Amino acid sequence: MNAPGASGTVRFDRFVLDADRRSLTADGLPIPVSARGYDILALLIRRRDRVVGRDEIMEEVWRGAIVEDSNLAVQISTLRRLLGERQGGTQFILTVQGRGYRFIAPVQDDQAAQATAPVPAPAAAPSPGAVRFGVRRRRRIVAMLGGLAVLGAVPVLMVRLREVAPAAPPLSIVVLPFRQLGSAPGAPYVADSIDDDLTTDLSHIPGSLVIARSSAAFYETLPVDRIGRALHVRYALEGSVRSFAGMLRINAQLIEIGTGANLWAEHYDVEETRLWDGQGTVVRRIVAAVDNILLRTEVARASRDRPDNQDALDLFFRARSIVDRGETLDRVGEAQRLLERAIQAEPDFVDALSTLGWVLARKLQAYDYPGYAQDIDEAERVTAHALTLAPGDPAVLAARGRFLAYRGQCSAASVLFDAALAVEPNNLFALSGEANCAWLSGMPDRVVGLVQALQRIDPQGPAAARRLQLLGLATLFAGHPAQAIPPLQAAESGEDLVADATDRITPIETTRLFLIAANGLAGNLQEAKRRYETYSALWPNRTVWREMTFFTAAQERMPGFAPVADALQAAGMPRYADERAGVGAPPPAGGTLRGADFTPTPLVITGAARIETRALATRLAVRPAPLVVDVGRGRAAIPGAVMLSDAQAALDRSALVPILTRSAGSLAQGIVVMGTGASGVNSYNLCLHLIALGFPSISWYRGGEEAWAASGLPSEDRRQP
């Protein structure tokens, strides 16, 4: 088996790979493996004495065709499923992270000498980018090469349906030629152009396998079920273009080939005078709708057919489906766990890596929760690994950019977003990443333009409510409160969540908070007060100063920032918290508190003295002054204070001492611990940690940055610009 097609058979476990028949059997029964899957398995067995690199497989099996990076992962996942691999059970294909794959099962072949003969080294291997970098070129030629290269369809002029047809891969689809039903000028070309654009754009759905247009055209006269068997696909997209009264109506429908069920159908009207612009919009909407339907269908299929043995691709689809249903901290966390399992099974699964990076960046930015420091490390790791594997992939570039934006590195993030958009101008992740960066950088007018572009491309997508929220916020902070109300109300009505009381900031809380300000600034103070009364019952312990602390320093310079803060106060929200107010409860039996930014804290800490603002100002005026350690957000830090991250605050004594002694304060004069405000667990828990480490003379400044800002005493903004 020195080359695909050589004679001989290879036996492993209960399987036989027959090179003469290009078949795989198990206990004498045929296994429906695709042509590409067969070639990959044969190659891995033939070179089982070493790891076979991803680029080597792509070059040998796809023979230079430009294909999506996910195709190899899809084929490997399908092979593992066909071979019956299960976690903790027999393993045939080992993933060597960052390098490739190796066949590890014992082999008993009928031509051992032939199977183990040295294999000539392949021709000079292409650089890692040679197969992957040409995404722009891939967009032009995938319509010609995608189906035959990816799915291994039989040659068009030698069609023969096998007795046992290979199982159709997940998300495999053929775009059948759209029928032309009218005679308007230019209309005959519209149908052909739609076919091309749909074939190309569908190929960018993660995990999809799309038949080339040339092959699809050959089969258009056959019944759909025969097309599915011949091309080994699960779905067919068909439609028509009809002219009437100066308009073109584009109809499209998605068919599940195995059942003949019509999964989705829609029509779109385009003015003939705006034919080409309108056509592009229609194609993008069809692709977004099809992506959503296919994903739900595949998730349901996997849950039904393999409830206890879902592979990396199944897990990836489930994760995407969860996030698409709406975003909450619980849903994001569930999607994260599924993606982590997919990557554990396939460490080089690029789509899962990039999606996990994006999900983590969204989670870190939108929510406040324990353990976010570990998520920062994971997001750094997975986005960097994905970028190494697929440096030209738009989704990878966008995910890495979104993480850098979260870290405050919007200049570097914008470079990645621009690179993604140069390859794929309508990439939703890159455009939303640009909008996010513009928002974090305090450019609300640019945000409005970018979100409007996203709405034109994907008006009904799963992120619609979040985009409406961002549009409303940008409009409000640009100084247009009346115009901000409709998108914020639409975002509120589009949210499928029940608003529960919580001590963490959530997206639904953000929407309702700034609807209060927008109504007040638009002249409807009574509505603003009514809304605040409902809001405060659900989300207590909030103050204007603390809410506005979640903005960046750049956002604080937006035209609407100060008016919004004043409007919240006018509606009834207190400007600052009283540092003496609190639950007055005894310390918890377990020591440290669990919670977030708005968790009420006890008034006392055993082993630490509570100090208030006036007394602290007096102590700091005497030299040498005590050391001030701040685990807050840095909006109003005391001059000379040491800012500690959560990770630093958890260090042991030997690691903390060098960090603390670099400050202007004196460790010998004791340590004053503070956070963002009187509610929130970080400063309370740090006091307990320092006491346990044996640091002497610990004082707790419970009021924190908020009380210091309320006093008007000198402070520093330590947030990133």
Buried (B, 14 or more C-beta within 10 A) or exposed (E): BBEBEBEBBBBBBEBBBBBEEBBBBBEEEBBBBBBBBBBBBBBBBBBBEEBBBBBBBBBBBBEEBBBBBBBBBBBBBBBBBBBBBEEEEEBBBEBBEEBBBBBEBEBEBEBEEBBEEEBEEEEEBBEBEBBBBBBEEBBEBBBBBBBBBBBBBBEBEEBEEEEEBBBBBBBBBBBBBBEBBBEBEEBEBBBBBBBBBBBBBBBBBBBBBBBBBBBBBBBEEBEBBBBBBBBBBBBBBBBBBBBEEEBBBBBBBBBBBEEEEEBBEBEBEBEBEEBEEBBBBBBBBBBBBBBBBBBBBBBEBBEEEEEEBBBBBBBBBBBBBBBBEBBBBEBBBBBBEBBBBBBBBBBBBBBBBBBBBBBBBBBBEBBBBEEBBEBBEBBBBBBEBBBBBBBBBBBBBBBBBBBBBBBBBBEBBBBBBEBBBBBBEBBBBBBBBBBBBBBBBBBBBBBBBBBEBBBBBBEEBBBBBBBBBBBBBBBBBBBBBBBBBBBBBBBBEBBEEEBEEBBBBBBBBBBBBBBBBBBBBBEBBEBBBBBBEEBBEEBEBBBBBBBBBBBBBBBBEBBBBEBBBBBBBBBBBBBBBEBEEBEEEEBEEEEBBEBBBBBBBBBBBEEBBBBBBEEBBEBBEEEEBBBBBBBBBBBBBBEEBBBBEBEBBBBEEEEBBEEBEEBEBBBEBBBBBBBBBBBBBBBBBBBBBBBEBEBEBBBBBBBBBBBBBBBEBEBBEBBEE
